[in-house]
Amino acid sequence: MTYSGNLDNLKEVSRDKQYLFVKGDVSDQKRVAAVFTKHRPDFVINFAAETHVDRSIHVGALEFIKTNVEGVFNLLEAVKDFAQVQKYLQVSTDETFGSLSLDSLKKFREDTAFAPNVPYAATKAGGDLLCRAYHSTWKTPVVVTHCSNNYGPYQYPEKLIPFFITRVLENKKVPLYGDGTNVRDWIYVVDHCRALELCLLYGKAGEVYNIGADNEMSNLEIARLILKKFNRDESGIEFVADRPGHDRQYAIDASKIHRELGWKPIVTFAKAFDETVEWYIHNSAWIEKVRKKTGVFNPHIDLWKAHIKR
């Protein structure tokens, strides 16, 4: 329930009799322990994270440390102390692995060494390493996943795809860092959740699973696709000064989860991308409600002074 938290996103599941919402903070150890004592969970999946790279740079890293490191520690302590927990799933990111050069043919494997380049990624790596240590030391039933960039409905509009869509809807230019050639692998949120369910239920404790869709595209390509959906040309792109520590390329080797758990993405990028754009077009009330709560999305970009010409 930080700036990007939104209970409206849970309206559909809130009708389920198995659903219960408890407001708390994973960095509050006593609160976490009390929830475990009262509800005695069989499975725990940790989606709780400060995730936006730009905020870890422009706002500060303290909240990232509290949630992504201290919060993971508190959850691991609770799982360790409650023997009925069958599995704890730590949802992490490919950003812990650092950056590949644009001409690299390599892909991140589960055993690729961590080399985070921004505070956000460093805090996620810290939480992941705690998971490794708890399994090694106490056999805590932990599984860690590293996934590529997600997209889909209900995503807070600071993230690249919904951010660009909302900018176009506002008749503003789409801002691209640097030359726009930074490459990311894009996975539809439902495919990611299918993989997480398999990892939670069938993943082997102590193991790490990479999750990716082999949809590697540059930020410039994404911007062009969104503009094309609105019948706008590249004059709708504004190149701005690059952000510090901006990784050039991520690429995921997801062969392990394919082989061991039988997961593969089933949604095509073209179809899911079009549906995502349409969702934001037809859910302006959702966008405005979020904006009313949180204010301008990515305000530091409009305040960025040094613009570059391409």
Salt bridges, closest charged atoms under 4 A:
ASP8 OD1 - LYS11 NZ 3.93
ASP8 OD2 - LYS289 NZ 2.84
ASP54 OD1 - ARG243 NH1 2.63
ASP54 OD2 - HIS300 NE2 2.65
GLU63 OE2 - LYS66 NZ 3.92
GLU77 OE2 - LYS80 NZ 3.75
ASP81 OD1 - LYS80 NZ 3.55
ASP111 OD1 - ARG109 NE 3.05
ASP128 OD2 - HIS146 ND1 3.87
GLU158 OE1 - HIS52 NE2 3.96
GLU170 OE1 - LYS172 NZ 3.51
GLU170 OE2 - ARG291 NH1 2.59
ASP179 OD1 - ARG248 NH1 3.04
ASP191 OD1 - ARG194 NH1 2.88
GLU207 OE1 - LYS256 NZ 2.47
ASP214 OD1 - LYS107 NZ 3.53
GLU216 OE2 - LYS107 NZ 2.77
GLU234 OE2 - ARG224 NE 2.81
GLU238 OE2 - HIS307 ND1 3.07
ASP242 OD1 - HIS246 ND1 2.65
ASP274 OD1 - LYS229 NZ 3.76
GLU275 OE2 - LYS271 NZ 2.56
GLU278 OE2 - LYS229 NZ 3.52
GLU278 OE1 - HIS282 NE2 3.08
GLU288 OE2 - ARG291 NH2 3.08
ASP302 OD1 - ARG167 NH1 3.09
